[in-house]
């Protein structure tokens, strides 16, 4: 969204074009270090086993489904 606003588009128009809420621009992660480690482990596991979905990766990593799905998206 910042790329679009830096080129002269309003925040409202950029959010509408991307199909997201305007509050997304100001969102800050609550656990950036922990999420970065987990997303790296997820990436490694999904590259090693490409047929695995988010639920199986969550089971292998012993992480809650909802937390993993948030990072998976």
Phi and psi in radians as a Rosetta constraint file:
Dihedral C 1 N 2 CA 2 C 2 CIRCULARHARMONIC -1.167 0.35
Dihedral N 2 CA 2 C 2 N 3 CIRCULARHARMONIC -0.545 0.35
Dihedral C 2 N 3 CA 3 C 3 CIRCULARHARMONIC -1.138 0.35
Dihedral N 3 CA 3 C 3 N 4 CIRCULARHARMONIC -0.720 0.35
Dihedral C 3 N 4 CA 4 C 4 CIRCULARHARMONIC -1.209 0.35
Dihedral N 4 CA 4 C 4 N 5 CIRCULARHARMONIC -0.700 0.35
Dihedral C 4 N 5 CA 5 C 5 CIRCULARHARMONIC -1.258 0.35
Dihedral N 5 CA 5 C 5 N 6 CIRCULARHARMONIC -0.515 0.35
Dihedral C 5 N 6 CA 6 C 6 CIRCULARHARMONIC -1.231 0.35
Dihedral N 6 CA 6 C 6 N 7 CIRCULARHARMONIC -0.346 0.35
Dihedral C 6 N 7 CA 7 C 7 CIRCULARHARMONIC -1.622 0.35
Dihedral N 7 CA 7 C 7 N 8 CIRCULARHARMONIC 0.192 0.35
Dihedral C 7 N 8 CA 8 C 8 CIRCULARHARMONIC 1.805 0.35
Dihedral N 8 CA 8 C 8 N 9 CIRCULARHARMONIC -0.016 0.35
Dihedral C 8 N 9 CA 9 C 9 CIRCULARHARMONIC -1.480 0.35
Dihedral N 9 CA 9 C 9 N 10 CIRCULARHARMONIC 2.498 0.35
Dihedral C 9 N 10 CA 10 C 10 CIRCULARHARMONIC -1.247 0.35
Dihedral N 10 CA 10 C 10 N 11 CIRCULARHARMONIC 2.771 0.35
Dihedral C 10 N 11 CA 11 C 11 CIRCULARHARMONIC -1.086 0.35
Dihedral N 11 CA 11 C 11 N 12 CIRCULARHARMONIC -0.688 0.35
Dihedral C 11 N 12 CA 12 C 12 CIRCULARHARMONIC -1.128 0.35
Dihedral N 12 CA 12 C 12 N 13 CIRCULARHARMONIC -0.766 0.35
Dihedral C 12 N 13 CA 13 C 13 CIRCULARHARMONIC -1.206 0.35
Dihedral N 13 CA 13 C 13 N 14 CIRCULARHARMONIC -0.651 0.35
Dihedral C 13 N 14 CA 14 C 14 CIRCULARHARMONIC -1.143 0.35
Dihedral N 14 CA 14 C 14 N 15 CIRCULARHARMONIC -0.737 0.35
Dihedral C 14 N 15 CA 15 C 15 CIRCULARHARMONIC -1.140 0.35
Dihedral N 15 CA 15 C 15 N 16 CIRCULARHARMONIC -0.710 0.35
Dihedral C 15 N 16 CA 16 C 16 CIRCULARHARMONIC -1.143 0.35
Dihedral N 16 CA 16 C 16 N 17 CIRCULARHARMONIC -0.695 0.35
Dihedral C 16 N 17 CA 17 C 17 CIRCULARHARMONIC -1.164 0.35
Dihedral N 17 CA 17 C 17 N 18 CIRCULARHARMONIC -0.611 0.35
Dihedral C 17 N 18 CA 18 C 18 CIRCULARHARMONIC -1.475 0.35
Dihedral N 18 CA 18 C 18 N 19 CIRCULARHARMONIC -0.288 0.35
Dihedral C 18 N 19 CA 19 C 19 CIRCULARHARMONIC 1.352 0.35
Dihedral N 19 CA 19 C 19 N 20 CIRCULARHARMONIC 0.558 0.35
Dihedral C 19 N 20 CA 20 C 20 CIRCULARHARMONIC -2.185 0.35
Dihedral N 20 CA 20 C 20 N 21 CIRCULARHARMONIC 2.938 0.35
Dihedral C 20 N 21 CA 21 C 21 CIRCULARHARMONIC -1.338 0.35
Dihedral N 21 CA 21 C 21 N 22 CIRCULARHARMONIC 2.672 0.35
Dihedral C 21 N 22 CA 22 C 22 CIRCULARHARMONIC -1.200 0.35
Dihedral N 22 CA 22 C 22 N 23 CIRCULARHARMONIC -0.383 0.35
Dihedral C 22 N 23 CA 23 C 23 CIRCULARHARMONIC -1.274 0.35
Dihedral N 23 CA 23 C 23 N 24 CIRCULARHARMONIC -0.212 0.35
Dihedral C 23 N 24 CA 24 C 24 CIRCULARHARMONIC -1.083 0.35
Dihedral N 24 CA 24 C 24 N 25 CIRCULARHARMONIC -0.580 0.35
Dihedral C 24 N 25 CA 25 C 25 CIRCULARHARMONIC -1.125 0.35
Dihedral N 25 CA 25 C 25 N 26 CIRCULARHARMONIC -0.535 0.35
Dihedral C 25 N 26 CA 26 C 26 CIRCULARHARMONIC -1.773 0.35
Dihedral N 26 CA 26 C 26 N 27 CIRCULARHARMONIC 0.113 0.35
Dihedral C 26 N 27 CA 27 C 27 CIRCULARHARMONIC -1.294 0.35
Dihedral N 27 CA 27 C 27 N 28 CIRCULARHARMONIC 2.335 0.35
Dihedral C 27 N 28 CA 28 C 28 CIRCULARHARMONIC -2.069 0.35
Dihedral N 28 CA 28 C 28 N 29 CIRCULARHARMONIC 2.402 0.35
Dihedral C 28 N 29 CA 29 C 29 CIRCULARHARMONIC -1.128 0.35
Dihedral N 29 CA 29 C 29 N 30 CIRCULARHARMONIC 2.527 0.35
Dihedral C 29 N 30 CA 30 C 30 CIRCULARHARMONIC -1.520 0.35
Dihedral N 30 CA 30 C 30 N 31 CIRCULARHARMONIC -0.496 0.35
Dihedral C 30 N 31 CA 31 C 31 CIRCULARHARMONIC -2.343 0.35
Dihedral N 31 CA 31 C 31 N 32 CIRCULARHARMONIC 1.200 0.35
Dihedral C 31 N 32 CA 32 C 32 CIRCULARHARMONIC -1.132 0.35
Dihedral N 32 CA 32 C 32 N 33 CIRCULARHARMONIC -0.628 0.35
Dihedral C 32 N 33 CA 33 C 33 CIRCULARHARMONIC -1.201 0.35
Dihedral N 33 CA 33 C 33 N 34 CIRCULARHARMONIC -0.804 0.35
Dihedral C 33 N 34 CA 34 C 34 CIRCULARHARMONIC -1.159 0.35
Dihedral N 34 CA 34 C 34 N 35 CIRCULARHARMONIC -0.727 0.35
Dihedral C 34 N 35 CA 35 C 35 CIRCULARHARMONIC -1.157 0.35
Dihedral N 35 CA 35 C 35 N 36 CIRCULARHARMONIC -0.610 0.35
Dihedral C 35 N 36 CA 36 C 36 CIRCULARHARMONIC -1.169 0.35
Dihedral N 36 CA 36 C 36 N 37 CIRCULARHARMONIC -0.729 0.35
Dihedral C 36 N 37 CA 37 C 37 CIRCULARHARMONIC -1.106 0.35
Dihedral N 37 CA 37 C 37 N 38 CIRCULARHARMONIC -0.793 0.35
Dihedral C 37 N 38 CA 38 C 38 CIRCULARHARMONIC -1.150 0.35
Dihedral N 38 CA 38 C 38 N 39 CIRCULARHARMONIC -0.717 0.35
Dihedral C 38 N 39 CA 39 C 39 CIRCULARHARMONIC -1.182 0.35
Dihedral N 39 CA 39 C 39 N 40 CIRCULARHARMONIC -0.551 0.35
Dihedral C 39 N 40 CA 40 C 40 CIRCULARHARMONIC -1.164 0.35
Dihedral N 40 CA 40 C 40 N 41 CIRCULARHARMONIC -0.732 0.35
Dihedral C 40 N 41 CA 41 C 41 CIRCULARHARMONIC -1.150 0.35
Dihedral N 41 CA 41 C 41 N 42 CIRCULARHARMONIC -0.671 0.35
Dihedral C 41 N 42 CA 42 C 42 CIRCULARHARMONIC -1.093 0.35
Dihedral N 42 CA 42 C 42 N 43 CIRCULARHARMONIC -0.783 0.35
Dihedral C 42 N 43 CA 43 C 43 CIRCULARHARMONIC -1.075 0.35
Dihedral N 43 CA 43 C 43 N 44 CIRCULARHARMONIC -0.776 0.35
Dihedral C 43 N 44 CA 44 C 44 CIRCULARHARMONIC -1.079 0.35
Dihedral N 44 CA 44 C 44 N 45 CIRCULARHARMONIC -0.783 0.35
Dihedral C 44 N 45 CA 45 C 45 CIRCULARHARMONIC -1.177 0.35
Dihedral N 45 CA 45 C 45 N 46 CIRCULARHARMONIC -0.688 0.35
Dihedral C 45 N 46 CA 46 C 46 CIRCULARHARMONIC -1.267 0.35
Dihedral N 46 CA 46 C 46 N 47 CIRCULARHARMONIC -0.458 0.35
Dihedral C 46 N 47 CA 47 C 47 CIRCULARHARMONIC -1.329 0.35
Dihedral N 47 CA 47 C 47 N 48 CIRCULARHARMONIC -0.600 0.35
Dihedral C 47 N 48 CA 48 C 48 CIRCULARHARMONIC -1.256 0.35
Dihedral N 48 CA 48 C 48 N 49 CIRCULARHARMONIC -0.683 0.35
Dihedral C 48 N 49 CA 49 C 49 CIRCULARHARMONIC -2.199 0.35
Dihedral N 49 CA 49 C 49 N 50 CIRCULARHARMONIC 1.451 0.35
Dihedral C 49 N 50 CA 50 C 50 CIRCULARHARMONIC -1.132 0.35
Dihedral N 50 CA 50 C 50 N 51 CIRCULARHARMONIC -0.339 0.35
Dihedral C 50 N 51 CA 51 C 51 CIRCULARHARMONIC -1.426 0.35
Dihedral N 51 CA 51 C 51 N 52 CIRCULARHARMONIC -0.195 0.35
Dihedral C 51 N 52 CA 52 C 52 CIRCULARHARMONIC -1.271 0.35
Dihedral N 52 CA 52 C 52 N 53 CIRCULARHARMONIC 2.369 0.35
Dihedral C 52 N 53 CA 53 C 53 CIRCULARHARMONIC -1.635 0.35
Dihedral N 53 CA 53 C 53 N 54 CIRCULARHARMONIC -3.048 0.35
Dihedral C 53 N 54 CA 54 C 54 CIRCULARHARMONIC -1.167 0.35
Dihedral N 54 CA 54 C 54 N 55 CIRCULARHARMONIC -0.596 0.35
Dihedral C 54 N 55 CA 55 C 55 CIRCULARHARMONIC -1.199 0.35
Dihedral N 55 CA 55 C 55 N 56 CIRCULARHARMONIC -0.703 0.35
Dihedral C 55 N 56 CA 56 C 56 CIRCULARHARMONIC -1.234 0.35
Dihedral N 56 CA 56 C 56 N 57 CIRCULARHARMONIC -0.651 0.35
Dihedral C 56 N 57 CA 57 C 57 CIRCULARHARMONIC -1.131 0.35
Dihedral N 57 CA 57 C 57 N 58 CIRCULARHARMONIC -0.693 0.35
Dihedral C 57 N 58 CA 58 C 58 CIRCULARHARMONIC -1.088 0.35
Dihedral N 58 CA 58 C 58 N 59 CIRCULARHARMONIC -0.688 0.35
Dihedral C 58 N 59 CA 59 C 59 CIRCULARHARMONIC -1.181 0.35
Dihedral N 59 CA 59 C 59 N 60 CIRCULARHARMONIC -0.701 0.35
Dihedral C 59 N 60 CA 60 C 60 CIRCULARHARMONIC -1.181 0.35
Dihedral N 60 CA 60 C 60 N 61 CIRCULARHARMONIC -0.623 0.35
Dihedral C 60 N 61 CA 61 C 61 CIRCULARHARMONIC -1.575 0.35
Dihedral N 61 CA 61 C 61 N 62 CIRCULARHARMONIC -0.057 0.35
Dihedral C 61 N 62 CA 62 C 62 CIRCULARHARMONIC 0.987 0.35
Dihedral N 62 CA 62 C 62 N 63 CIRCULARHARMONIC 0.890 0.35
Dihedral C 62 N 63 CA 63 C 63 CIRCULARHARMONIC -2.187 0.35
Dihedral N 63 CA 63 C 63 N 64 CIRCULARHARMONIC 2.634 0.35
Dihedral C 63 N 64 CA 64 C 64 CIRCULARHARMONIC -1.105 0.35
Dihedral N 64 CA 64 C 64 N 65 CIRCULARHARMONIC 2.547 0.35
Dihedral C 64 N 65 CA 65 C 65 CIRCULARHARMONIC -1.053 0.35
Dihedral N 65 CA 65 C 65 N 66 CIRCULARHARMONIC -0.733 0.35
Dihedral C 65 N 66 CA 66 C 66 CIRCULARHARMONIC -1.198 0.35
Dihedral N 66 CA 66 C 66 N 67 CIRCULARHARMONIC -0.677 0.35
Dihedral C 66 N 67 CA 67 C 67 CIRCULARHARMONIC -1.162 0.35
Dihedral N 67 CA 67 C 67 N 68 CIRCULARHARMONIC -0.766 0.35
Dihedral C 67 N 68 CA 68 C 68 CIRCULARHARMONIC -1.169 0.35
Dihedral N 68 CA 68 C 68 N 69 CIRCULARHARMONIC -0.680 0.35
Dihedral C 68 N 69 CA 69 C 69 CIRCULARHARMONIC -1.134 0.35
Dihedral N 69 CA 69 C 69 N 70 CIRCULARHARMONIC -0.636 0.35
Dihedral C 69 N 70 CA 70 C 70 CIRCULARHARMONIC -1.051 0.35
Dihedral N 70 CA 70 C 70 N 71 CIRCULARHARMONIC -0.747 0.35
Dihedral C 70 N 71 CA 71 C 71 CIRCULARHARMONIC -1.331 0.35
Dihedral N 71 CA 71 C 71 N 72 CIRCULARHARMONIC -0.542 0.35
Dihedral C 71 N 72 CA 72 C 72 CIRCULARHARMONIC -1.128 0.35
Dihedral N 72 CA 72 C 72 N 73 CIRCULARHARMONIC -0.684 0.35
